[in-house]
Amino acid sequence: MSTDSKTMMHLSGADQRESGKGSENPAPSHEKGVENSHLNLDKTDEKSIANKLDQASKQEKREEQAEKEANSKPPTRIAEDHGNKPSRGARVDEQIQLEEEAELRKKGIEP
């Protein structure tokens, strides 16, 4: 195959790819940005100290909330979620937890 025919094949393929591209995506992909593309608490970032502290406190609150939600599930729920029978230890832990919550409610303290 000659270089002229290779060039023509290359150009004809490019024309086909470019024909439907114009109106669908007006912004080039490098201008869009990617969500979560950098670390929020990066030391080399040019954020102000106040913004860094604000971001750190927000992330800490999110982590505490996630931990609180994870601890609020009964111990047997994890095994059941995976389709397994809960272990004896998990059943005992759940029973102890329920007894402690009942004791706290009896004393007027909300667990």
WODA-V834420 format. One record per residue. RES is the residue in one letter. PHI is phi in whole degrees, -180 to 180 (NA if undefined). OMEGA is omega in radians with two decimals (999 if undefined). Layout:
BEGIN
res=RES phi=PHI omega=OMEGA
res=RES phi=PHI omega=OMEGA
END
This chain:
BEGIN
res=M phi=NA omega=-3.11
res=S phi=-80 omega=3.14
res=T phi=-67 omega=3.11
res=D phi=-65 omega=-3.12
res=S phi=-70 omega=3.08
res=K phi=-65 omega=3.13
res=T phi=-64 omega=-3.14
res=M phi=-65 omega=3.12
res=M phi=-65 omega=3.14
res=H phi=-64 omega=-3.13
res=L phi=-66 omega=-3.13
res=S phi=-67 omega=3.08
res=G phi=-67 omega=3.13
res=A phi=-67 omega=3.12
res=D phi=-62 omega=-3.13
res=Q phi=-69 omega=-3.13
res=R phi=-70 omega=-3.07
res=E phi=-80 omega=-2.98
res=S phi=-64 omega=-3.09
res=G phi=-96 omega=-2.98
res=K phi=-90 omega=-2.96
res=G phi=-59 omega=-3.00
res=S phi=-88 omega=-3.07
res=E phi=-70 omega=-3.00
res=N phi=-132 omega=-3.05
res=P phi=-71 omega=-3.12
res=A phi=-92 omega=3.06
res=P phi=-63 omega=-3.04
res=S phi=-65 omega=-3.13
res=H phi=-75 omega=3.12
res=E phi=-92 omega=-3.10
res=K phi=-71 omega=-3.03
res=G phi=83 omega=-3.14
res=V phi=-118 omega=3.14
res=E phi=-64 omega=-3.12
res=N phi=58 omega=-3.09
res=S phi=-85 omega=3.08
res=H phi=-139 omega=3.14
res=L phi=-76 omega=-3.10
res=N phi=-68 omega=-3.09
res=L phi=-108 omega=-3.13
res=D phi=-69 omega=-3.11
res=K phi=-67 omega=-3.09
res=T phi=-87 omega=3.11
res=D phi=-70 omega=-3.07
res=E phi=-96 omega=3.09
res=K phi=-77 omega=3.07
res=S phi=-73 omega=-3.12
res=I phi=-63 omega=3.13
res=A phi=-62 omega=3.12
res=N phi=-66 omega=3.10
res=K phi=-64 omega=3.12
res=L phi=-65 omega=3.11
res=D phi=-63 omega=3.13
res=Q phi=-64 omega=3.14
res=A phi=-65 omega=-3.14
res=S phi=-68 omega=3.10
res=K phi=-64 omega=-3.13
res=Q phi=-67 omega=3.11
res=E phi=-63 omega=3.11
res=K phi=-64 omega=3.11
res=R phi=-63 omega=3.14
res=E phi=-66 omega=3.10
res=E phi=-63 omega=3.12
res=Q phi=-64 omega=3.13
res=A phi=-65 omega=3.12
res=E phi=-67 omega=3.13
res=K phi=-64 omega=3.12
res=E phi=-67 omega=3.13
res=A phi=-67 omega=-3.13
res=N phi=-80 omega=-3.10
res=S phi=-79 omega=3.12
res=K phi=-75 omega=3.06
res=P phi=-66 omega=-3.09
res=P phi=-58 omega=-3.12
res=T phi=-80 omega=-3.07
res=R phi=-63 omega=-3.10
res=I phi=-60 omega=-3.14
res=A phi=-65 omega=-3.13
res=E phi=-66 omega=3.10
res=D phi=-63 omega=3.13
res=H phi=-92 omega=3.08
res=G phi=82 omega=-3.13
res=N phi=-112 omega=3.06
res=K phi=-81 omega=-3.14
res=P phi=-63 omega=3.14
res=S phi=-73 omega=3.13
res=R phi=-63 omega=3.13
res=G phi=-62 omega=3.12
res=A phi=-67 omega=3.11
res=R phi=-66 omega=3.11
res=V phi=-66 omega=3.12
res=D phi=-60 omega=-3.14
res=E phi=-65 omega=3.13
res=Q phi=-63 omega=3.12
res=I phi=-63 omega=-3.14
res=Q phi=-61 omega=3.13
res=L phi=-64 omega=3.11
res=E phi=-64 omega=3.13
res=E phi=-66 omega=3.10
res=E phi=-64 omega=3.11
res=A phi=-65 omega=3.11
res=E phi=-63 omega=3.13
res=L phi=-66 omega=3.11
res=R phi=-64 omega=3.13
res=K phi=-61 omega=3.13
res=K phi=-83 omega=3.12
res=G phi=90 omega=3.13
res=I phi=-106 omega=3.12
res=E phi=-84 omega=-3.12
res=P phi=-71 omega=999
END
